[in-house]
Amino acid sequence: MAFVLDASVSACWAFSDEQVPDAFAALTRLGREEAVVPALWWFEIRNVLLINERRRRLSEADVAGFMTRLAKLPIRIESPPGRSAAVLEAARSYRLTVYDAAYFELAVHHGLGLATLDAELIHAAQKAGVPLVTAQS
């Protein structure tokens, strides 16, 4: 079964010094399942990489290598949602940013689990009964 992948989780994989069990649980699941992401993810992941390249935490070669590895994973980018009212309602109801609500609503709409490291998104998922992808699940 597929799951929704948040940029906070996938960005974690780019850094050898970030050993977050929940992030690596999601990566392991990609060996047997597809991840679904909102179109926003494409921009978010590249922004995180570029910021960390500017901070000299990653080199240009690190970024290129990570992007090559990322492109090989079964991650399906969903086109911008036609459900903008639902995204706004989720943002209002759960006090999320619209960015986070895009991931949340995608999980709710498709009945999928959510892989995230974001505290507010985790809280909203728990409150709404959205299953979380964790090292324990």
N, C-alpha and C positions, 0 to 999 in steps of 0.2 A: 504494500500500500504506500502511496506517496505521502509526503509531509511538506509543510511550508518551512522554508529555510530563511532565517533572518540574516541580514548582513553582519550583525554582531558575531554570529557563529562562524560564518564562512571567512570573515576577515581574520579571525583568530588563527586559522590554519596557516596564514602567511608568516607567522612569527614563531620561531623555534623556542623562544623563551616563554611562550604562553601555553602552558599545559593545562587546559581546562577540560576536565572529563566530559562534561555535557557537549562541548564542541566536537570532541573526537568521537563521541557516540553518534552524533549526526553524520560525521564523515564516514564512519563504519557502515551506517545504514545506507549510505549512497552506494555501497557495494552491491546492494540487493534491491534498493528502492529508488524511485525518482523523487527529486525535490522540486517543488513549485515555488516560484518567487514572483513578486509583482515587478513590473518593468522598472520601478524605482531601484531595485536591487542592483541592476547593471551600473547605475551611476554611483550608488553608495559604495560599492566594493572598490571601484576605481578611485574614488575620492579618498578613501581610507589608505589605499596603497600610495597614492601620490603624496598625501600629507606625510606619511611615514618615510617616503623617499626624501622629501624636503627636510625632514628632521634627521636624516641620515641613519634612520633605523633600518631602512631597506635600501639596497642599491637599485639602479635601473635594471641590472641583470636579474636581481631578486624578483622585481615586479614582473618582468617579462616571463621568467620561469614560472612564477606562481600563476600568472594569467594563462599560460599554456596548460598547466596542470588542471586549473579550474575549468577550462574549456572542454576537457575530456570527461568531466563528471556529468552524470545524468541530471542536469538542472534545467528545468523548463521555465522559460520566462513568459509569464502571462502578459498579454497586451494590456494597456491601460484599462482599468475596470470601467465597465459600463454601469457599475453600481456605485457611482460617486455619492449618492444620497446615503447608502448604507455605510460607506467609509466615514462620512461626516458624522453620522449618527453614532457609530462605534467610537469615534474620537470624543464626541460629547459625552456619551454615556459612561465611558470608562476612563475619561480624562487622559486620553492619549494624544500624542501629536498625530497629525494626519498621516505622516510617514509611517509611524508604528501601526496606526489603524489600518493601513493598506495591507500589512502582513496579517494582522488580526482578522480582518474581514475576509481575506482570502481563505484562511483556515476555517472560519465559521461557515462561509458560503459552500465550501467543498467538503466540509466535515472531516478535515484533516488535522493531524497533530501539528504542533508548532515547535520549531527549534529556535530558541532565542536565549540570549544572556541578559537582555534588558529587563530590569526589575519591574518597571511599570507594565510592560507587556506580559511578563510572567504573572503579575497580580491580576491583570485583566483576564488572561486565559483561565486562571484558577477560578476566578469569580464566575466566568461564563461556562465553565465545564469543558473548556478546550483542552485536550490532552497535550502535555508537553513532552518533547523528545529530550530525554535525559539519559545519563549513564545508568540510571536505575530502571529505565523503561525498556 
